[in-house]
C-alpha cells in the first residue's frame, strides 16, 4: 500500500482516556506536545468531572499544538479502552477536527499506543512488554499480527490499587510518587502475594495494606516490594515461555524507580535487554496516540466517521497490527533444552537420564525475606501436591527427594506440549486437567510449557503455584490461565480450545460449571 504521509505531513493525536487530556503532533519525529491533567480536589478520578475538565480545556490544548493546520494529514484519537465520558469528549473533538480540516480519522487503541511509543523511544524491536498503569496491568508480546496478552490483572490495575491505598491514608493523587517516597524510609512487612500463572490479583494485597497497623513507611515498602515482585515474576514467566530477549516497561506506574530496578535485575540474570522510555512517554500522553496514528495511517488504516464510536473495553489483542504484518512473529526458540539444563521463570532444571533436579534459585530482584518465603512455600507445596495428584490418578512425575529449595523427581521423556500443539494433544491436556480438578487441586500455572505428552497421556509438571481448592472460582481461573496462554502463542486457538474442552468435559463432572466461570473471569479482564 502506498505511503499516505507526505514528507511534510503531520498527524494530530488526542489522548483523553482518563485523567489527562493531551495533544501532540508527529511527523518524522515528535513536533509538539501539550497536556492538561485533571487533578481531583480530593479522592480519585470522577469520570464525569474528568470529562468536564477535558471539554473545558480542549480548545486551549489543541490550539497549543495546532499551529500549522494545513500540514495535518489525519486526526488520531484514543478510541479506548478508558472511561466512557472522557472517551466521548475526545472522540467528539476528533470528529469535529476531522471534518473541519477534511482529513481522515484514525482510531487508536490506548494500550497498543503505549507499546508503540515505547518501541519507538527505546529502539526495541520485539519485546515482552509489562504495561502497568492505573487501570491496566498486562504482559504482552507480538505474535502473528497481534499483540497477545500473556497475563493480566484479574481484578484491579496496579496503579488504581496504589491510588486506592493512598486515598485511605490521605496521600495526594496520584498516589505512586508519595508511596515511593515513603517506602524509601520503610522496612519490609509481609503482605499477600497472589500470582496465578501469568495472571495476578492485587485487591487482597491492597486490602491487607490498608488494614495493616504497621508504620506507614513500612506498609508502603511492603506494598511496593510485593506488588512489583508479582509483576516481575509474571514478566519473567512470559519471557521464558516466549523465548524473546527484550523487556519493555510502559505505563504510568513504570515511572517508579524500584519497579525499574527490579526488572533490570531480572533481565540481567536472564541475559535479556531492558528498557523504559523517558518519563514524557510513560504516562498517558498525546505523543503515543499521534505516533501510533501515524504508523497506522501509513498502512492505510483509517476510520470512517460512522464507525468512530468509542470502545471503553477495547482489548489490545483485538487490534490487527498491520504495521508489523511483514514480521514472522515466531514466539518460541528452536528447542526446549540446552545442554541438559532448562531454565524457566521460577527454577533451574537439570535433566539427567532418569531423574530431573529442580532447584529454585534466589531471585535478586525480590526482597530477601519475600524470596525465602516463596521458595520454601512453593517447594514444599509442589512436592506434596504432585504426590497427592499422582495417587489420585493424575499423570505427574514420581518424587524421589526434596530439600528446602530442591526437588528430585522422575524425568518425563516426551514432547513439551508447546512444541506439539494440535487438537489431539490438547485434548490429552484437557483430560489431565479435568482429572486434576476432580481431585480438588488447581495447578495455578497451566501453560503449554508445563505439560509433556508421553505414551498417549499429558503429564502435568511444575506445580510450584498449585494449591488445594474445590472452589469453582479457582478452577475457572486455572482454565483462564491456560486459555490465555494458548491464545497468545498459537494460530488456531479456537480449534485447540475445543479439543481441550472435549477432553476436560469427558473426565470431569464439574466441567460445565468451571468453564462457565472461566468465561466470567475472561470478561473481567477488561478496562476496570
N, C-alpha and C positions, 0 to 999 in steps of 0.2 A: 504494500500500500504506500502511495507517495507521502512524503513528509508534508503535513498540514501546517507546519510552523515556519513562516519566513524567518530569515536570519535576524531581522529586527523585531519579530513578533514577541508579544508578551502574553502570559496567562495571569489573570487576576484570580486569586484564591481567597475564599471566605471560609473561616473556621468559626464555629459557634455551637459546638455540641453540648456544652455545659456552662462553665463559669467564665470562660474567656472569649471575647469577641476579637477576632484578629483578621487582618487583611494583608495580602502580600502580592508582589509581582515577581514572576520568574520568567527569565528568558534563557540565555546561556548560563546564567548564574542568578543568584538572588539579587533583585534590583531594589526592592523596598519592602519593609515590614513594619506594621504598626499594630499595637494591641491595646485593648481597654478591658481589663478584667473586672468582673463583678465581684465585689467584696461584701458579703453579707454583714450587716451590723452586729449580728450575734448568731451563733449556731452555724448550721450548714447551709448548703445551697437550697433555696426555694425555687423550683422550676419556673413558676410564673414571674417571680421577681427577676430572675436571671434573664428571661425573655424580654421583660420590660426594659431592663438595662440595655440589652443588645439593640432594641429598637430605638432607644433614646440616643445612642452614640453611633449608630450605624453610619449616618451621613458623614460625621466627623472622621471616623476611622477609615472609610473608603476614600474620602477626599484627600487624606494624608498620603495615600499611595497612588491614587489615580490621577497622575499629573499629565499623562500623555494618552488620552483615551483613544486616539487614532491608531495606536500601536497594539491595542488589545485584540487578541485573536480568539479568546474564549474566556468564559467565566466558569471557574471551578468552585464547587461548594461542598461542604461536608453534608452528605445525604443521610448519614447515620454510621454507626449507632450513636445514640445520645438522648438527651432529654427532649421530649416532644415539643414543648413550647419554644425552646431555644432553636431547635432544628427548623421549625416552621418560620421563625423570624428570619433566619439566614436564607432559607430557600426562597422566600418571597423577595428578598432583596436581590438575590442572584437572578431570578427570573426577570425582574424589572431591569436590571443592568443588561441582561442578555438581549432583551427587546430593544432597549434604548440604543445600545451600541451595535445591534444587528450582528451578533456573534453567537456561536453555539454555546450550549451548557455542557458541563462535564460533572456528573455526579460521582463524588469520591467517597470511598469507604474510609472512615476515620482511622480505623486500626491499620489498614494497609498503608495509609499515608504515613503513619508513624514509622513503619518498617522502611518504606521507600526513602523518606528523608534521612533515615539513619544509614541506609546503604550509601546514599549519595554523599553524606557528610563524612563518612568513615572510609569509603572506598571498598568496603566489604562486598563480596560477590554473592556468596550462597551461605549465609549464616543460619544457625539456630538463633531465634530471637526470643528474649524474655521481654515481654511487653507488660510493664507494671505501671498502672495509672490509677485514677480514682475508682472508676467503675469496672476496669478490666484488669485481669491478671491472666495472661496466657503465655504459652510456649508454642511458637510457630516455626515452621520450616517450609521451604518451597518444594513441591513435587508435582510433576505432571500438570503444569499450567495453573496451579492454585497455591495459595498459602494454606497449608494444612495445620490444624490446631492439634498439637500433640497432647497438650494438657491445659487445664484452666481451673480457675476457682469454681467450686461447686456452690458457693453461697455469695459472699460479698467480695468486691475488689479490694486489693491490698490498700490502696490509697483511701478508699471510703472507710475501711476498718480503722486505719490510723486516725483519720479525722473524727470518727465516732469516739475513739478513746480520748482524743484531745478535747472534744467538747465536754466529755464527762468530767474533765479536770480544768475546765475554763481556760484552756490554751487557745491561742488565736488560730484562725483559719487561713490557709491550710495548716494542718497540724504537724506535717512532716518535719519542717525545719526546727520547730520548738522541741519536738521529741528527740530529734538527732542531737540537738544541743544539750538537752538534759541527760541523755544516755551517756555522754562523754564523762559525766561525773558519777555514774552509777556502777553497781555491781550486779552480777548475774543472779537472777532468780528463775526457778523452774516454772514453766508455763506449758499448756497443752500444745503438742506438736502433731498436726494432722496432715499426713500425706497419704494419698491413695493412688498408687501407681504414678502416673504423671499428672494427676489432679491434686488439688489442695482445698482446704477449707479453713477460713480464718475466723468465723464467728465465735467458736469456742475459745480460741486464743484471746480474742478481743474482750469477750465477756469475763474471762478469768483475770485479765489485766485490769479491767475496770473494778473488779471486786477485790483486788489484792490490797492488803493493808501494809505492804512494804513501802518504804520511801519512794516517792515519785520517780526519782532518778534511777532507782533500781528497777522499777517496773518498766520504765522506758527502755532501759538497757536490755532487760529480758524480752520485752516485746520485739525489739529490733532483731536481736540475735535469733530468736525463734522464727519469726516470720521470714526473715531473709534467708536463713538456712533452709527453710522449706522451699523457697523459690529457687535457690541454687541447686538443691538436690534434684528437683524435677527438671531443671535445665540440663544438669549433667546427665540425667537419665535419657532425655531426648537426644543429647549429643552422642551418647554411647550407642543408642538404638539406631540413630540415623547415619552414623559414620561420617558426619561432617567435621570440619576443623576450624570453624569460626563461631564465635558467640557475640551477639549484638544486644545491648541493653537499650531499650527505648521506653518512653512514657515518663510522666512527671515524677513518679517515685524514683526513677533512675538517677535523679539528681543527688540522692543520698550517698554520701561518701563511703559509708560502711557497706552498703549493698554492692557498690562498685568494687570495693576491695575484696569482698568475698568471692565475687565472680572472677576477678582477676586471678586470685589464688587458685581457684578450681581449674581455670583454664591452663595456668602454668603447670599444674600437676598432670593434666591430660595432654599437654603439648598442643593445645589449641590457642588460636589468636583471640584476643578480647578487645572490644572497642565500645565506646559510648560517645554519642555525638556531643558537641558542645551544648551548654545549657539552653541556648536560644532555641534549639531544635528538639529538646526533650519534652517539655510540656506541650499542651495544645497550642498550635500556632498556625498562622495563615500560610507560612512558607511551605509546610508539608502538604497543604491542600493545593497550593499553586504548582509546586513541583510535580506532584502526582498527577494533577490535571494536565500538565504539560506533556508528560510521557504517555498519558492516555490519549491525548489529542493527536500526538504524533503517530499513533496507531489507528486513528480514525474512530476512537471510542468517544462518542458524544451522546447526549441525552435529549430527546425531543421534549418540548415544554409539557406536552400532555402526559409524559411519563416521569415527570420530575418530582413525584410525591416523596416526602421524607420517609425514611426507613429506620425507625427507632431501634429495631432489633437486628440490624444489618450485620451479618456474620462475615468475618474476613474470608472464610472458606467458601463463601458464595460468589466471590469475585473471580471472573476469568482474567487471569493476569496475562493479557495479550502482549504486553511489552517484554515479557520474558519467554514467550512461546517457543523461541528458537533453541532454548536451553534444554538439554536432555533430561534434567531433573532426576538423575539417579540418586536414590536415597541410601543405599547400603554399600558398604565396602565389599570387596570381592569375596572374602571368606570369613568364616566365623571365628577362627582362632589363628594365632601366630605363635609358633614355637612352643606349643603345648600350654600356652597361657592365654586365658581370655580375661579381659578387663571390662567389667560392667561399671555402672554408676556407683554401686554400693560395695562391690567386693572384687578381689583378685582371685581368679580360679585357676589352680594348677591342675592340668588334665593329665593324669597318668594312664597307664594301660588298663588298669582295672578300677582305680579309685580317682576321685576328684577331691581336692583340698580347697575349700572355700574359706578365705580369710578376709575379714573386714578391716582394712587398714584405717588408721586415724585420718580424719579429714581436717586439714589445716585451716580451712575456711570456717569451720564450726568452733564455737566456744568450747574449750576442753571438757568442761563438765557435761555439756549437752552431748558432745561427741561420745564420751564414755558411756553415758546413759543409753544412747541409741544403739551403739554397738552391742552392749551387753543384753539389752532387752530384745533386740532383733535376733541375735544369735541363739539365745535360749528358746525364744518363741518359735523360730524357724525349725529347729531340731525337733521340738515337741510336736508341732503341728504336721510336719512331714510324716513323722512316725504314726500319728493318730490317723491321718488321711490314708496312709498305706494299709493300716489294719482294717479300715473300712472299705477297702477295695478300690481306692483311687490310685491310678498309676503314678508312683513317685519313686525317687531313689531310696535305697536302703541306707540308713545311717550307720556308720562304722564307729565314729568317735566324735567328741565335742569338747572344746575348751571355751575360755571366756570370749574369744573372738574368732574361733575357727571351727568348722565342721568338716569332718572327713566322711564322704559318702560314696556310694556306688557310682561308677561312671555309666551314664546312659549313652549307649552307642547308637546314634541315629542321626536324623537331619533336624537342625533347628528350624522351627516352623516358619520363621520369617523368610527363609530361603526357598521354601517349597509350598508357598501358599497356593492352594487350589481348593475347590469346593469339597473334595473328598477328604483332604487333610484337615480342613477347618471343621468339617463335621465331627471328626475324631476329637478335635479340641472341644467342641460343644458337649460331647459325651463326657469327657473328663471333667469339665467344669460343672456339668449337671450332677455328676456323682459327688464332686467336692461339696457343692452347695447342699446336697442331700445329707451330708454328714454333719452339717452345722458349722462349716468352715468357709470363710471368704478369703480369697487369695491376696487381694489388696494390690497386686501388681500384674494383672493379666495382660501381658503383651506377647506378641509372637516371638520375642526373644527368650521368653521363659517357658517355652513348650518344645518338646523334642518328639518327633514322630519315629516310632520304633515298633516293628512287628505288628502293624495294624492297630496300634494304640498311640495316643498322645500322652506323653509323660509330662506332668507338671513339675517344674523346678522353681527354685528361688522363691521361697516362702518368707522372705525377710520382712514383708509388710502384712503377712497373714494374721488373722485373728479368728476367734470363735464367735459366731453370731448366726442366729436363725432369723434375724430381722429382715423383712423384705427390702427395706431401705439399703442395707448393707449389700445384699445380693444385687440390687439394681445398680448401685454404684460400681460394683465389681464388673458387671456386664458393660456398663458405660465406659469404663477404662479400656476394656478390650475392644469394643466397637470403635472408640475414638482412635485408638492406635491403628486398627485395621483400616479405617477410612483414610487416615493420614499417610499411609505407606503403601497402599495398593490402588490399582486402577479399576478393578471390578468389585468394588466394595459391596454393592447390593447382592450380587451373586454369592459372594463369600459369606455375608451376613446370613443369608437364607440357609446356607449349608450349616453354619454354626447353630442357628435356631432349631433346625431339624434334629441335629444330634442332641442338643440341650433338652428339648421337649421330650425326646424319646426315652430319656432315663430319669428325668426329674419331675415328679408330680406337681411341684410348685412353680413350674416354668412360666406358666401364663401370667401369674401374679408378679413374678420377678421381672419379666420382660415389659409388662405394663409400667412398672415402677422405673425401669431403665428409661423408658420414653419420657416420663415425668422429669427425671434427672436431666435428660438431654435438653428439655425445654427450659430448664432453669439456667442453662449455660448461655444466657443472653445478656444484653446490656442491663446491669442491675442498678 
